[in-house]
Structures are given as structure tokens and as C-alpha cells.
Amino acid sequence: MPTLQFKNRRDAGAQLALKIPYCDAVIAIPRGGIPIAEPICIQHQVPLLLTYPRKLGAPKNPEFAFGAVSEYGDVILNQQVIESLGITEKYINRSIEKALSEIAERQQQYPCPNLSIEDKVIVIVDDGIATGLTMLSAIAAIKSQNPKELIVAVPVASSHAAETISQQASWVCLHQTEQFGAIGEFYQDFKQVETPEAVAILNKVNQSRQQK
């Protein structure tokens, strides 16, 4: 078992908030990234926005990603994994179509402000990074909107992902390791974030800002 654990996602987010000196907005990857974002938004008094990348899961093992796609159709593929597993072009295209459908559904589910991030300092968060493919897809989507600076902030990441992503954006990570199994191993409580909880956090953060 990993030696470092977080109590839950909010605990991890609170620890991350102390490492971020300034930002204009936080962008979370739903659903696990939303509780991570909440303490950061509250501390810096900034809006909580969303990006919607979806990983493309391997045949017979959907949790193992061979790629990812963003809401703008940016596709990132790991050709080494595709070749080693013999994943066909037909399967890849079908996976992309399914992921885009799921993204469209999530965009309808979550109330999110439509704010420009151009020339803004943006923090993007998730509850952890294993392969990094999903985060790379999110980075591509956000960079297309021309932020002033993009900071990736996560509680835990694999060393491989950290090396790749830190070349694409500023990097804040509380714990990174080569011995990386599942993200949930680093949390005492890693229960799935259900849609009602995610929506409640979005409303709480963004409505409280509007009332001030």
C-alpha cells in the first residue's frame, strides 16, 4: 500500500489549495475532480468551471486507457498500447463516438458558468493521474481557449505522467511515485462521486460567488 494517503478528495483539495498562490478560475474534470476543486475555489474566491475529457478504454479492460478525447474532439492515442493489444481502427472509432456521446450527456447534467478564460490564470484539477492521457486531452481543450497560464494541480500522479504533463503546463503535485497502481489506493475514502453531489458542489461554489 502507498505510504501517503488523503482522507478524501476534499482533504486532498485543501492541501492543494495551499500550494497555489493565485488563479482566476479552477477547471475540474468531472466527477472526481469536482470535490478536489471546491476548497481551491473557496480559498481563492474564483469560479468552478468544467472540462469533459473521456478516456478510451481497452477491450475487456475499460479502466485501462489507450487514449482520450476532449469535448472539442481532440483525440490523443497511445500507439504503443494500441499495437500491443491489437486494437482495431473500428474499435477506436466506436470508442470515440461513445465517449463524445457521454461528454454531451455530462454537459447537459452539470450547471456550469460560460466564462471566457482567455488571458486568465487557470488551474485544472483531477483526483489523480495514472497514464496522463485524459489530462493531456483536457490540456489541449483548455489551451485552445488561450489562457495566460495553465496550472495542472493533482494530489497524486505516476512519475511517467508527471514527466509528460509537466512539459505541457505548470505542475503542482503533492505526491508522485513510480509504484502506481490505482488512484484510490492513495485515499482512505475514495467512493464514487455521484452526479447529485457534483451538481451540489458546482451550485454551492458558483452561487456563493454571485451573492458576494
N, CA and C of each residue as an Amber inpcrd file, in Angstrom:
protein
   636
   0.8340000  -1.1940000   0.0000000   0.0000000   0.0000000   0.0000000
   0.8750000   1.2530000   0.0000000   0.4400000   2.3270000  -0.6590000
   1.1810000   3.5730000  -0.6260000   1.2990000   4.1030000   0.8010000
   2.4050000   4.7540000   1.1130000   2.6230000   5.2730000   2.4580000
   1.8660000   6.5800000   2.6850000   1.5080000   7.2780000   1.6310000
   0.8170000   8.5470000   1.7630000  -0.6280000   8.3850000   1.3540000
  -1.5420000   8.8300000   2.2260000  -2.9560000   8.7500000   1.8940000
  -3.6370000  10.0670000   2.2580000  -4.6760000  10.3840000   1.5010000
  -5.5320000  11.5180000   1.8090000  -6.8030000  10.9820000   2.4520000
  -7.4070000  11.7790000   3.3330000  -8.6520000  11.3430000   3.9660000
  -9.7310000  11.1270000   2.9090000  -9.8760000  12.1100000   2.0210000
 -10.8650000  12.0660000   0.9510000 -10.4870000  13.1260000  -0.0780000
 -11.3220000  13.3370000  -1.0680000 -10.9900000  14.2850000  -2.1250000
 -10.9350000  15.7190000  -1.6020000 -11.8350000  16.0700000  -0.6870000
 -11.8190000  17.4450000  -0.1580000 -10.5400000  17.7170000   0.6350000
 -10.0940000  16.7290000   1.3900000  -8.8310000  16.8670000   2.1170000
  -7.6830000  17.0930000   1.1420000  -7.6570000  16.3300000   0.0810000
  -6.6070000  16.4950000  -0.9300000  -6.6950000  17.8810000  -1.5730000
  -7.9190000  18.3310000  -1.8780000  -8.0890000  19.6490000  -2.4650000
  -7.6420000  20.7650000  -1.5430000  -7.9210000  20.6170000  -0.2370000
  -7.4960000  21.6220000   0.7330000  -5.9780000  21.7160000   0.8030000
  -5.3060000  20.5770000   0.7100000  -3.8430000  20.5870000   0.7050000
  -3.2990000  21.2180000  -0.5770000  -3.9560000  20.9400000  -1.6930000
  -3.5320000  21.5620000  -2.9510000  -3.7200000  23.0710000  -2.9140000
  -4.8060000  23.5270000  -2.3080000  -5.1030000  24.9630000  -2.2660000
  -3.9610000  25.7500000  -1.6480000  -3.2670000  25.1430000  -0.6900000
  -2.1540000  25.8200000  -0.0170000  -0.9340000  25.9620000  -0.9250000
  -0.8930000  25.1870000  -1.9920000   0.2550000  25.2000000  -2.9080000
   0.0360000  26.1070000  -4.1200000  -1.1580000  26.6920000  -4.2260000
  -1.4940000  27.5080000  -5.3940000  -1.5820000  28.9710000  -4.9580000
  -0.6350000  29.7990000  -5.3570000  -0.6250000  31.1840000  -4.8740000
  -1.7170000  32.0730000  -5.4670000  -2.1090000  31.7820000  -6.7020000
  -3.0860000  32.6630000  -7.3690000  -3.7030000  31.9420000  -8.5590000
  -4.9770000  32.2470000  -8.8170000  -5.6160000  31.7930000 -10.0530000
  -6.8770000  32.6180000 -10.2830000  -7.3430000  32.6160000 -11.5220000
  -8.5860000  33.3230000 -11.8830000  -9.7870000  32.3850000 -11.9470000
  -9.5450000  31.0970000 -12.1260000 -10.6210000  30.1070000 -12.1750000
 -10.0110000  28.7270000 -12.0090000 -10.8500000  27.8030000 -11.5400000
 -10.4620000  26.3940000 -11.4450000 -11.3420000  25.5970000 -12.3940000
 -10.7170000  24.7380000 -13.1770000 -11.4460000  23.8570000 -14.0890000
 -11.2500000  22.4250000 -13.6150000 -12.3570000  21.7410000 -13.3440000
 -12.3020000  20.3680000 -12.8480000 -12.7050000  19.3860000 -13.9350000
 -12.1550000  18.1790000 -13.8350000 -12.5840000  17.0650000 -14.6680000
 -13.6110000  16.2780000 -13.8630000 -14.8820000  16.2390000 -14.3150000
 -15.9040000  15.5290000 -13.5540000 -15.7400000  14.0060000 -13.7170000
 -16.1500000  13.2780000 -12.6800000 -16.7660000  13.8490000 -11.4970000
 -15.7650000  13.9750000 -10.3550000 -14.7230000  13.1400000 -10.3530000
 -13.8020000  13.1050000  -9.2280000 -13.0520000  14.3940000  -8.9780000
 -12.8610000  15.1950000 -10.0050000 -12.1260000  16.4410000  -9.8300000
 -12.9260000  17.5420000  -9.1590000 -14.2490000  17.3990000  -9.1100000
 -15.0920000  18.4770000  -8.5850000 -14.9040000  18.6830000  -7.0800000
 -14.9200000  17.6230000  -6.2360000 -14.6370000  17.8540000  -4.8120000
 -13.2060000  18.3400000  -4.5600000 -12.2690000  17.9590000  -5.4210000
 -10.8990000  18.4610000  -5.3110000 -10.8880000  19.9760000  -5.5070000
 -11.6680000  20.4450000  -6.4690000 -11.6730000  21.8630000  -6.8290000
 -12.3150000  22.7490000  -5.7760000 -13.2910000  22.2020000  -5.0500000
 -14.0840000  23.0390000  -4.1320000 -13.2360000  23.8450000  -3.1500000
 -12.3180000  23.2490000  -2.3700000 -11.5320000  24.0440000  -1.4220000
 -10.6370000  25.0860000  -2.1010000 -10.1740000  24.7660000  -3.3120000
  -9.3210000  25.7160000  -4.0340000 -10.1370000  26.9320000  -4.4500000
 -11.3390000  26.6970000  -4.9660000 -12.2250000  27.7970000  -5.3630000
 -12.5930000  28.6710000  -4.1730000 -12.8900000  28.0310000  -3.0430000
 -13.2900000  28.7850000  -1.8530000 -12.1350000  29.6400000  -1.3470000
 -10.9400000  29.0640000  -1.3030000  -9.7870000  29.8190000  -0.7860000
  -9.4650000  31.0120000  -1.6720000  -9.5500000  30.8360000  -2.9880000
  -9.1500000  31.9080000  -3.9090000 -10.3330000  32.7260000  -4.4200000
 -11.5510000  32.3470000  -3.9990000 -12.7520000  33.0850000  -4.3950000
 -12.8650000  33.2050000  -5.9140000 -12.8080000  32.0550000  -6.5720000
 -12.8520000  32.0100000  -8.0370000 -13.9320000  31.0360000  -8.4820000
 -14.4070000  31.1490000  -9.7250000 -15.4450000  30.2410000 -10.2200000
 -14.9210000  28.8290000 -10.4660000 -15.8490000  27.8870000 -10.4360000
 -15.5590000  26.4840000 -10.7490000 -16.1570000  26.1650000 -12.1080000
 -15.2810000  25.8520000 -13.0530000 -15.6800000  25.5020000 -14.4130000
 -15.3470000  24.0280000 -14.6500000 -15.7660000  23.5100000 -15.7890000
 -15.5400000  22.0970000 -16.0920000 -14.9480000  21.9150000 -17.4740000
 -14.1760000  20.8520000 -17.6100000 -13.7970000  20.3320000 -18.9180000
 -14.1550000  18.8510000 -18.9130000 -14.3650000  18.2620000 -20.0850000
 -15.0300000  16.9640000 -20.1340000 -14.2600000  15.8800000 -20.8920000
 -12.9660000  15.7340000 -20.7060000 -12.2820000  14.6600000 -21.4320000
 -12.7720000  13.2940000 -20.9600000 -12.7540000  12.3380000 -21.8760000
 -13.1360000  10.9660000 -21.5360000 -12.0490000  10.0180000 -22.0330000
 -11.6710000   9.0940000 -21.1740000 -10.6820000   8.1250000 -21.6180000
 -11.3190000   7.1020000 -22.5420000 -10.5050000   6.5390000 -23.3930000
 -10.9200000   5.4760000 -24.3000000 -10.3730000   4.1760000 -23.7290000
 -11.2820000   3.3100000 -23.2760000 -10.8680000   2.1010000 -22.5710000
 -10.5590000   0.9380000 -23.4870000  -9.6030000   0.1500000 -23.0930000
  -9.1750000  -1.0060000 -23.8770000 -10.2510000  -2.0890000 -23.8890000
 -10.2760000  -2.9200000 -24.9270000 -11.2150000  -4.0550000 -24.9680000
 -11.0090000  -4.9690000 -23.7580000 -12.1130000  -5.3700000 -23.1380000
 -12.1140000  -6.2860000 -21.9900000 -11.5100000  -5.6730000 -20.7260000
 -11.0270000  -4.4250000 -20.8060000 -10.4720000  -3.7430000 -19.6260000
 -10.6930000  -2.2360000 -19.7830000 -11.9370000  -1.7800000 -19.6320000
 -12.2650000  -0.3810000 -19.9220000 -11.5740000   0.6240000 -19.0170000
 -11.0540000   0.1770000 -17.8530000 -10.3530000   1.1080000 -16.9700000
  -8.9370000   1.4040000 -17.4600000  -8.4460000   0.5730000 -18.3770000
  -7.0950000   0.7910000 -18.9090000  -7.2050000   1.6050000 -20.1980000
  -6.6570000   2.8130000 -20.1740000  -6.8440000   3.7370000 -21.2940000
  -5.8270000   3.4980000 -22.4030000  -6.3330000   3.4870000 -23.6300000
  -5.4330000   3.5200000 -24.7880000  -5.4710000   4.8890000 -25.4570000
  -6.3140000   5.7860000 -24.9340000  -6.4160000   7.1330000 -25.4890000
  -7.4350000   7.9430000 -24.7280000  -7.6910000   9.1560000 -25.2120000
  -8.6840000  10.0340000 -24.5980000  -9.1670000  11.0230000 -25.6460000
 -10.3660000  11.5950000 -25.3970000 -10.9380000  12.5770000 -26.3220000
 -11.5430000  13.7070000 -25.5030000 -11.4280000  14.9440000 -25.9990000
 -11.9860000  16.1010000 -25.3050000 -13.3340000  16.4680000 -25.9080000
 -14.0180000  17.4280000 -25.2620000 -15.3140000  17.8850000 -25.7610000
 -15.2000000  18.5710000 -27.1180000 -13.9920000  18.9850000 -27.4920000
 -13.7750000  19.6200000 -28.7950000 -13.3270000  18.6260000 -29.8590000
 -13.2830000  17.3500000 -29.4830000 -12.8920000  16.3220000 -30.4370000
 -11.3960000  16.0860000 -30.5350000 -10.6160000  16.7100000 -29.6210000
  -9.1750000  16.4440000 -29.5980000  -8.9460000  15.0020000 -29.1460000
  -8.2820000  14.2080000 -29.9750000  -8.0590000  12.7990000 -29.6640000
  -6.5690000  12.5620000 -29.4340000  -6.2460000  11.9140000 -28.3250000
  -4.8760000  11.5320000 -28.0120000  -4.8400000  10.0130000 -27.8920000
  -3.9430000   9.3770000 -28.6270000  -3.8640000   7.9200000 -28.6370000
  -2.4700000   7.4540000 -28.2330000  -2.4150000   6.3510000 -27.5230000
  -1.1470000   5.7100000 -27.1930000  -0.9370000   4.5760000 -28.2020000
  -0.1570000   4.8620000 -29.2240000   0.0190000   3.8900000 -30.3020000
   0.6880000   2.6100000 -29.8330000   1.5560000   2.7220000 -28.8340000
   2.2290000   1.5270000 -28.3230000   1.2200000   0.5590000 -27.7060000
   0.2870000   1.1010000 -26.9260000  -0.7430000   0.2700000 -26.3080000
  -1.6720000  -0.2970000 -27.3740000  -2.0480000   0.5300000 -28.3350000
  -2.9460000   0.0850000 -29.4110000  -2.3410000  -1.0980000 -30.1670000
  -1.0610000  -0.9950000 -30.4770000  -0.4030000  -2.0640000 -31.2190000
  -0.2340000  -3.3200000 -30.3630000   0.1260000  -3.1300000 -29.0900000
   0.3740000  -4.2930000 -28.2270000  -0.9130000  -5.0720000 -27.9500000
  -2.0570000  -4.3700000 -27.9100000  -3.3330000  -5.0330000 -27.6460000
  -4.0840000  -5.3890000 -28.9190000  -3.5500000  -4.9890000 -30.0690000
  -4.2080000  -5.2930000 -31.3340000  -5.5550000  -4.5930000 -31.4890000
  -5.6470000  -3.3770000 -31.0010000  -6.9130000  -2.6340000 -31.0630000
  -7.1400000  -2.1540000 -32.4920000  -8.3100000  -2.4180000 -33.0040000
  -8.6030000  -2.1110000 -34.4010000  -9.0730000  -0.6660000 -34.5700000
  -8.9670000  -0.1790000 -35.7910000  -9.4350000   1.1730000 -36.0900000
 -10.9400000   1.2830000 -35.8620000 -11.6560000   0.2110000 -36.1900000
 -13.1080000   0.2000000 -35.9740000 -13.4260000   0.3650000 -34.4950000
 -12.7000000  -0.3350000 -33.6440000 -12.9280000  -0.2250000 -32.1970000
 -12.5940000   1.1780000 -31.7070000 -11.5080000   1.7470000 -32.2150000
 -11.1090000   3.1000000 -31.8140000 -12.2040000   4.1030000 -32.1770000
 -12.6840000   4.0400000 -33.4120000 -13.7150000   4.9880000 -33.8580000
 -15.0090000   4.8310000 -33.0580000 -15.3590000   3.5860000 -32.7670000
 -16.5660000   3.3370000 -31.9800000 -16.4000000   3.8800000 -30.5530000
 -15.2130000   3.7340000 -30.0070000 -14.9420000   4.2460000 -28.6640000
 -15.0080000   5.7640000 -28.6210000 -14.5040000   6.4100000 -29.6580000
 -14.5500000   7.8730000 -29.7250000 -15.9900000   8.3580000 -29.8060000
 -16.7850000   7.7140000 -30.6420000 -18.2030000   8.0940000 -30.7730000
 -18.9340000   7.9410000 -29.4420000 -18.6970000   6.8480000 -28.7480000
 -19.3350000   6.6200000 -27.4550000 -18.9090000   7.6770000 -26.4460000
 -17.6130000   7.9920000 -26.4240000 -17.1010000   8.9820000 -25.4780000
 -17.6950000  10.3610000 -25.7410000 -17.8070000  10.7380000 -26.9950000
 -18.3770000  12.0430000 -27.3300000 -19.8530000  12.1220000 -26.9260000
 -20.5600000  11.0040000 -27.0500000 -21.9470000  10.9530000 -26.6090000
 -22.0430000  11.1330000 -25.0940000 -21.1400000  10.4830000 -24.3630000
 -21.1170000  10.6210000 -22.9080000 -20.7590000  12.0370000 -22.4950000
 -19.8560000  12.6700000 -23.2310000 -19.4880000  14.0560000 -22.9450000
 -20.6900000  14.9790000 -23.1150000 -21.4150000  14.8040000 -24.2070000
 -22.5980000  15.6330000 -24.4580000 -23.6170000  15.4770000 -23.3380000
 -23.7690000  14.2460000 -22.8390000 -24.7120000  13.9950000 -21.7470000
 -24.2730000  14.7060000 -20.4740000 -22.9890000  14.6420000 -20.1750000
 -22.4790000  15.3040000 -18.9750000 -22.6040000  16.8280000 -19.0690000
 -22.3880000  17.3670000 -20.2400000 -22.5210000  18.8090000 -20.4070000
 -23.9390000  19.2730000 -20.0890000 -24.9210000  18.4120000 -20.3540000
 -26.3080000  18.7410000 -20.0380000 -26.6000000  18.5810000 -18.5450000
 -25.8820000  17.6870000 -17.8820000 -26.1670000  17.3770000 -16.4790000
 -25.6490000  18.4350000 -15.5180000 -24.5170000  19.0510000 -15.8530000
 -23.8320000  19.8860000 -14.8710000 -23.9980000  21.3720000 -15.1750000
 -24.5520000  22.1530000 -14.2200000 -24.6920000  23.5960000 -14.4050000
 -23.3440000  24.2850000 -14.2470000 -22.8570000  24.8580000 -15.3110000
 -21.5090000  25.4140000 -15.2950000 -21.5040000  26.7860000 -15.9580000
 -20.9020000  27.7990000 -15.3330000 -20.8500000  29.1240000 -15.9580000
 -20.1270000  29.0940000 -17.3000000 -20.5940000  29.8890000 -18.2110000
 -19.9570000  30.0120000 -19.5200000 -19.0910000  31.2730000 -19.4970000
 -17.8730000  31.1310000 -18.9980000 -16.9810000  32.2680000 -18.8240000
 -15.7640000  32.1350000 -19.7230000 -15.2970000  33.2510000 -20.2320000
 -14.0680000  33.2450000 -21.0300000 -12.8670000  33.0460000 -20.1160000
 -11.9310000  32.2000000 -20.5450000 -10.6940000  32.0170000 -19.7850000
  -9.5010000  32.6000000 -20.5330000  -9.7730000  33.3030000 -21.6030000
  -8.6870000  33.9130000 -22.3700000  -7.9010000  34.8800000 -21.4880000
  -6.5720000  34.7580000 -21.5330000  -5.6520000  35.6190000 -20.7820000
  -5.8470000  35.5020000 -19.2720000  -6.3470000  34.3570000 -18.7990000
  -6.5490000  34.1250000 -17.3720000  -5.5710000  33.0530000 -16.8690000
  -5.2930000  33.1000000 -15.5650000  -4.5010000  32.0540000 -14.9290000
  -5.4680000  30.9520000 -14.4830000  -5.3210000  29.7820000 -15.0740000
  -6.2790000  28.6960000 -14.8930000  -5.6110000  27.5040000 -14.2090000
  -6.3030000  26.9550000 -13.2160000  -5.8770000  25.7110000 -12.5730000
  -6.8180000  24.6010000 -13.0110000  -6.2700000  23.5150000 -13.5040000
  -7.0860000  22.3490000 -13.8640000  -6.7730000  21.2340000 -12.8790000
  -7.8350000  20.5890000 -12.3550000  -7.6420000  19.5960000 -11.3020000
  -8.3520000  18.2870000 -11.6250000  -7.8040000  17.2100000 -11.0630000
  -8.4540000  15.9020000 -11.0490000  -8.0130000  15.2180000  -9.7670000
  -8.6060000  14.0540000  -9.4460000  -8.2590000  13.4100000  -8.1820000
  -6.9930000  12.5740000  -8.2600000  -6.4090000  12.4620000  -9.4360000
  -5.1570000  11.7480000  -9.6080000  -4.9140000  11.4680000 -11.0800000
  -3.6670000  11.1440000 -11.4190000  -3.3200000  10.8930000 -12.8100000
  -2.5170000   9.6050000 -12.8980000  -3.0180000   8.6650000 -13.6790000
  -2.3340000   7.3870000 -13.8760000  -1.5250000   7.4150000 -15.1740000
  -2.2050000   7.2880000 -16.3110000  -1.4890000   7.3090000 -17.5910000
  -1.2380000   8.7250000 -18.0850000  -2.1170000   9.6550000 -17.7520000
  -1.9690000  11.0390000 -18.1990000  -2.6980000  11.3550000 -19.4830000
  -3.2800000  10.3580000 -20.1470000  -3.9180000  10.5990000 -21.4380000
  -5.1400000  11.5120000 -21.3060000  -5.9590000  11.2800000 -20.2770000
  -7.1430000  12.1170000 -20.0850000  -6.7480000  13.5600000 -19.8070000
  -5.7460000  13.7590000 -18.9580000  -5.3050000  15.1200000 -18.6450000
  -4.6970000  15.8040000 -19.8670000  -3.9640000  15.0720000 -20.6850000
  -3.4060000  15.6690000 -21.9000000  -4.5120000  16.1360000 -22.8390000
  -5.5860000  15.3720000 -22.9130000  -6.7240000  15.7760000 -23.7290000
  -7.3610000  17.0430000 -23.1670000  -7.4860000  17.1170000 -21.8440000
  -8.0430000  18.3090000 -21.2040000  -7.1550000  19.5270000 -21.4370000
  -5.8550000  19.3340000 -21.3550000  -4.9170000  20.4330000 -21.5860000
  -5.0870000  20.9940000 -22.9940000  -5.2200000  20.1100000 -23.9680000
  -5.4120000  20.5580000 -25.3540000  -6.6820000  21.3890000 -25.4850000
  -7.7590000  20.9350000 -24.8320000  -9.0280000  21.6580000 -24.9020000
  -8.9120000  23.0410000 -24.2800000  -8.2220000  23.1440000 -23.1500000
  -8.1140000  24.4250000 -22.4490000  -7.1500000  25.3610000 -23.1600000
  -6.0520000  24.8280000 -23.6610000  -5.0930000  25.6860000 -24.3760000
  -5.7160000  26.3140000 -25.6160000  -6.6970000  25.6480000 -26.2180000
  -7.3510000  26.2040000 -27.4020000  -8.1200000  27.4780000 -27.0800000
  -8.3450000  27.7400000 -25.7820000  -9.0600000  28.9410000 -25.3480000
  -8.1150000  30.0480000 -24.8850000  -6.8160000  29.8380000 -25.0870000
  -5.7860000  30.8680000 -24.8940000  -5.7090000  31.4460000 -23.4820000
  -5.5570000  30.6000000 -22.4630000  -5.3290000  31.1410000 -21.1260000
  -3.9400000  31.7770000 -21.0280000  -3.7810000  32.6580000 -20.0580000
  -2.4720000  33.2750000 -19.8270000  -1.4840000  32.2450000 -19.2860000
  -1.9510000  31.4430000 -18.3480000  -1.1340000  30.3740000 -17.7640000
  -2.0430000  29.2200000 -17.3850000  -1.5590000  28.0100000 -17.5730000
  -2.3050000  26.8110000 -17.2180000  -1.5100000  26.0160000 -16.1950000
  -2.1330000  25.7610000 -15.0410000  -1.5060000  25.0050000 -13.9690000
  -2.2760000  23.7080000 -13.7710000  -1.6050000  22.5880000 -13.8690000
  -2.2150000  21.2970000 -13.5530000  -1.9150000  21.0030000 -12.0890000
  -2.9750000  20.7850000 -11.2970000  -2.8070000  20.5280000  -9.8650000
  -3.5300000  19.2430000  -9.4950000  -2.7950000  18.2670000  -8.9940000
  -3.3830000  16.9830000  -8.6140000  -2.7530000  16.4940000  -7.3120000
  -3.5050000  15.7140000  -6.5340000  -2.9340000  15.1630000  -5.3040000
  -1.8490000  14.1250000  -5.5570000  -2.0370000  13.2880000  -6.5830000
  -1.1210000  12.1740000  -6.8040000  -1.0320000  11.8690000  -8.2910000
   0.1520000  11.4360000  -8.7160000   0.3440000  11.0850000 -10.1270000
   1.4630000  10.0650000 -10.2460000   1.4000000   9.2900000 -11.3110000
   2.5210000   8.4060000 -11.6200000   3.6900000   9.2510000 -12.1190000
   4.8860000   8.7720000 -11.8890000   6.0720000   9.5140000 -12.3220000
   6.0900000   9.7040000 -13.8290000   5.6290000   8.6950000 -14.5510000
   5.5930000   8.7830000 -16.0140000   4.6600000   9.9030000 -16.4620000
   3.4740000   9.9520000 -15.8730000   2.5190000  11.0040000 -16.2360000
   3.0410000  12.3710000 -15.8410000   3.6650000  12.4610000 -14.6720000
   4.1970000  13.7410000 -14.2080000   5.2350000  14.2900000 -15.1740000
   6.0970000  13.4160000 -15.6520000   7.1380000  13.8480000 -16.5910000
   6.5250000  14.3780000 -17.8780000   5.4970000  13.7050000 -18.3740000
   4.8560000  14.1160000 -19.6290000   4.0790000  15.4130000 -19.4660000
   3.2570000  15.5000000 -18.4290000   2.3590000  16.6380000 -18.2760000
   3.1050000  17.9010000 -17.8550000   4.1560000  17.7550000 -17.0580000
   4.9080000  18.9340000 -16.6290000   5.5930000  19.6430000 -17.7990000
   5.6960000  18.9630000 -18.9390000   6.2270000  19.5950000 -20.1440000
   5.1700000  20.4030000 -20.8810000   3.8900000  20.2040000 -20.5220000
   2.7850000  20.8590000 -21.2090000   2.1800000  22.0150000 -20.4150000
   2.4160000  22.0520000 -19.0970000   1.7880000  23.0700000 -18.2540000
   2.5890000  23.1920000 -16.9590000   2.3360000  24.2760000 -16.2110000
   2.8930000  24.3630000 -14.8630000   2.3270000  23.2090000 -14.0430000
   3.0730000  22.7730000 -13.0450000   2.7740000  21.4830000 -12.4220000
   2.8050000  21.5950000 -10.9040000   1.7010000  21.2090000 -10.2550000
   1.6310000  21.1160000  -8.7990000   1.1130000  19.7270000  -8.4640000
   1.9060000  18.9420000  -7.7500000   1.5130000  17.5780000  -7.3910000
   2.0380000  17.2930000  -5.9900000   1.1540000  16.8200000  -5.1220000
   1.5370000  16.5650000  -3.7370000   2.3510000  15.2890000  -3.5860000
   2.1270000  14.3270000  -4.4640000   2.8280000  13.0460000  -4.3300000
   2.8840000  12.3600000  -5.6800000   4.0820000  12.0240000  -6.1210000
   4.2150000  11.2540000  -7.3570000   5.1470000  10.0740000  -7.1110000
   4.8730000   8.9820000  -7.7870000   5.5860000   7.7540000  -7.5000000
   5.6440000   6.8610000  -8.7310000   6.6990000   6.0770000  -8.8130000
   6.8010000   5.0700000  -9.8700000   5.9450000   3.8490000  -9.5290000
   5.7430000   3.6070000  -8.2420000   4.9390000   2.4610000  -7.8030000
   3.4720000   2.8760000  -7.7700000   2.8560000   2.9110000  -8.9490000
   1.4990000   3.4380000  -9.0600000   0.5590000   2.3450000  -9.5160000
  -0.4050000   2.0120000  -8.6500000  -1.4150000   1.0340000  -9.0070000
  -2.6960000   1.7180000  -9.4210000  -3.5700000   1.9610000  -8.4350000
  -4.8340000   2.6520000  -8.6770000  -4.8730000   3.9380000  -7.8530000
  -5.5140000   4.9600000  -8.3820000  -5.5970000   6.2450000  -7.6840000
  -6.2360000   6.0720000  -6.3110000  -7.2600000   5.2380000  -6.2230000
  -7.9710000   5.0520000  -4.9720000  -7.1090000   4.5380000  -3.8330000
  -5.9600000   3.9320000  -4.1290000  -5.0850000   3.4130000  -3.0870000
  -4.4800000   4.5240000  -2.2300000  -4.5160000   5.7530000  -2.7320000
  -3.9150000   6.8720000  -2.0100000  -4.9340000   7.6180000  -1.1420000
  -6.1580000   7.1480000  -1.1330000  -7.2320000   7.7890000  -0.3700000
  -7.8190000   6.8130000   0.6420000  -8.1190000   7.3100000   1.8420000
  -8.8440000   6.4960000   2.8170000 -10.2950000   6.3210000   2.3740000
 -10.8710000   7.3820000   1.8180000 -12.2510000   7.3400000   1.3190000
 -12.2280000   7.7720000  -0.1470000 -12.5120000   6.8280000  -1.0450000
 -12.4800000   7.1210000  -2.4780000 -13.7680000   6.6410000  -3.1370000
 -14.8720000   6.8160000  -2.4210000 -16.1410000   6.3970000  -3.0110000
 -16.4560000   7.2590000  -4.2300000 -17.1990000   6.6800000  -5.1560000
 -17.5240000   7.3820000  -6.3970000 -18.3190000   8.6480000  -6.1130000
 -17.9960000   9.7020000  -6.8370000 -18.7380000  10.9520000  -6.7370000
 -19.9710000  10.8270000  -7.6330000 -21.1430000  10.8480000  -7.0320000
 -22.3790000  10.7300000  -7.8030000 -22.7770000  12.0930000  -8.3710000
 -23.5740000  12.0690000  -9.4250000 -23.9690000  13.3080000 -10.1030000
 -24.6310000  14.3140000  -9.1650000 -25.5720000  13.9390000  -8.2830000
 -26.1840000  14.9390000  -7.3940000 -25.1650000  15.6580000  -6.5060000
 -24.1710000  14.9190000  -6.0100000 -23.1260000  15.5450000  -5.1950000
 -22.3120000  16.5330000  -6.0270000 -21.9540000  16.1390000  -7.2380000
 -21.1760000  17.0160000  -8.1100000 -21.9440000  18.2940000  -8.4350000
 -23.2330000  18.1560000  -8.7480000 -24.0640000  19.3160000  -9.0700000
 -24.1930000  20.2330000  -7.8530000 -24.3390000  19.6420000  -6.6620000
 -24.4680000  20.4360000  -5.4390000 -23.2180000  21.2720000  -5.1930000
 -22.0480000  20.6930000  -5.4380000 -20.8010000  21.4400000  -5.2500000
 -20.7040000  22.5800000  -6.2520000 -21.0240000  22.3100000  -7.5000000
 -20.9990000  23.3590000  -8.5250000 -21.9050000  24.5250000  -8.1370000
 -23.1250000  24.2020000  -7.7200000 -24.0700000  25.2510000  -7.3330000
 -23.5740000  26.0240000  -6.1190000 -23.0620000  25.3070000  -5.1290000
 -22.5840000  25.9410000  -3.8990000 -21.4620000  26.9370000  -4.1920000
 -20.4720000  26.4920000  -4.9510000 -19.3140000  27.3510000  -5.2270000
 -19.6950000  28.5520000  -6.0710000 -20.4070000  28.3330000  -7.1420000
 -20.6780000  29.4200000  -8.0960000 -21.7810000  30.3510000  -7.6250000
 -22.7790000  29.8440000  -6.9160000 -23.8240000  30.7170000  -6.4010000
 -23.3140000  31.5760000  -5.2550000 -22.4260000  31.0330000  -4.4210000
 -21.8730000  31.8190000  -3.3040000 -21.0470000  32.9920000  -3.8340000
 -20.3810000  32.7930000  -4.9450000 -19.5980000  33.8840000  -5.5340000
 -20.5310000  34.9700000  -6.0860000 -21.6270000  34.5640000  -6.7010000
 -22.5550000  35.5230000  -7.2820000 -23.2410000  36.3830000  -6.2110000
 -23.3610000  35.8320000  -5.0000000 -24.0460000  36.5510000  -3.9350000
 -23.1540000  37.5710000  -3.2430000 -21.8570000  37.5270000  -3.5370000
 -20.9190000  38.4550000  -2.8760000 -20.7350000  39.7220000  -3.7040000
